[in-house]
Amino acid sequence: MERNGTTANDRITTDPDILVGKPTVTGTRIPVELVLAHLAENPDLDDLFTAYPRLTMADVKACLAYAQAAVADKGQRITRRRAARPGAAQG
């Protein structure tokens, strides 16, 4: 849930003036996308925290929760779109 461009947990921010509105860790210019990409490439948290010392474990958890919510939302939108198509299977 967003509140003035900030998620309810206040750790992830979307602001059109910061990185063109990409979701970022609040108080930094570190995008959620970068944290996820780093973890996908190398899931070593010590390496992540060395590369981005301003990040905290709570920030990383917020990035993962944000990504999980985004994927869940996308899945729900696809399901609703399919159900709205004429001739869509009912089940």
VMD Tcl script that draws the C-alpha trace (Angstrom):
set ca {
  {0.00 0.00 0.00}
  {1.42 3.36 -0.95}
  {1.19 6.54 1.06}
  {2.58 9.67 -0.64}
  {4.90 7.59 -2.81}
  {6.24 5.54 0.11}
  {5.27 1.98 0.92}
  {3.54 1.35 4.23}
  {6.76 -0.04 5.74}
  {8.63 3.18 4.81}
  {11.67 1.26 3.54}
  {10.85 1.35 -0.18}
  {10.10 4.68 -1.88}
  {8.88 5.57 -5.34}
  {9.52 9.21 -6.19}
  {9.49 10.58 -9.75}
  {12.44 12.82 -8.83}
  {14.62 9.88 -7.74}
  {15.77 7.49 -10.47}
  {12.73 8.35 -12.60}
  {10.35 6.85 -10.04}
  {11.98 3.43 -9.74}
  {11.37 1.85 -6.33}
  {14.40 2.59 -4.15}
  {15.50 1.93 -0.61}
  {14.31 4.97 1.35}
  {17.04 7.52 2.02}
  {19.33 6.10 -0.67}
  {19.56 6.00 -4.44}
  {19.77 2.22 -4.35}
  {16.99 0.74 -6.49}
  {15.17 -2.42 -5.44}
  {16.03 -3.81 -8.88}
  {19.77 -3.49 -8.15}
  {19.46 -5.28 -4.80}
  {17.52 -8.12 -6.43}
  {19.98 -8.39 -9.34}
  {22.92 -8.49 -6.94}
  {21.29 -11.23 -4.86}
  {20.36 -13.22 -7.98}
  {23.97 -13.09 -9.18}
  {25.54 -13.67 -5.77}
  {23.30 -14.45 -2.78}
  {26.11 -13.72 -0.30}
  {24.73 -11.02 2.02}
  {28.19 -10.06 3.25}
  {29.14 -9.24 -0.33}
  {25.95 -7.20 -0.77}
  {26.57 -5.23 2.41}
  {30.21 -4.63 1.40}
  {29.10 -3.31 -1.97}
  {26.30 -1.20 -0.45}
  {27.21 -0.40 3.17}
  {24.13 1.78 3.70}
  {21.84 -1.24 3.28}
  {20.52 -3.04 6.32}
  {19.00 -6.49 6.66}
  {15.61 -4.81 7.07}
  {16.17 -3.01 3.73}
  {16.97 -6.31 2.00}
  {13.87 -7.94 3.49}
  {11.79 -4.97 2.32}
  {13.21 -5.33 -1.21}
  {12.32 -9.02 -1.26}
  {8.83 -8.35 0.11}
  {8.33 -5.63 -2.51}
  {9.35 -8.02 -5.29}
  {7.12 -10.78 -3.94}
  {4.13 -8.43 -3.79}
  {4.83 -7.21 -7.34}
  {4.91 -10.76 -8.69}
  {1.74 -11.69 -6.82}
  {-0.02 -8.58 -8.14}
  {1.09 -9.31 -11.71}
  {-0.26 -12.86 -11.43}
  {-3.61 -11.60 -10.18}
  {-3.86 -9.09 -13.04}
  {-3.10 -11.80 -15.62}
  {-5.73 -14.10 -14.10}
  {-8.35 -11.31 -14.11}
  {-7.49 -10.41 -17.73}
  {-7.85 -14.03 -18.86}
  {-11.18 -14.40 -17.06}
  {-12.49 -11.22 -18.70}
  {-11.82 -12.50 -22.25}
  {-14.88 -13.62 -24.20}
  {-15.07 -17.40 -24.29}
  {-12.64 -17.77 -21.39}
  {-12.88 -21.10 -19.64}
  {-14.86 -20.97 -16.44}
  {-13.49 -23.02 -13.63}
}
mol new
graphics top color blue
foreach p $ca { graphics top sphere $p radius 0.5 }
foreach p [lrange $ca 0 end-1] q [lrange $ca 1 end] { graphics top cylinder $p $q radius 0.2 }
display resetview
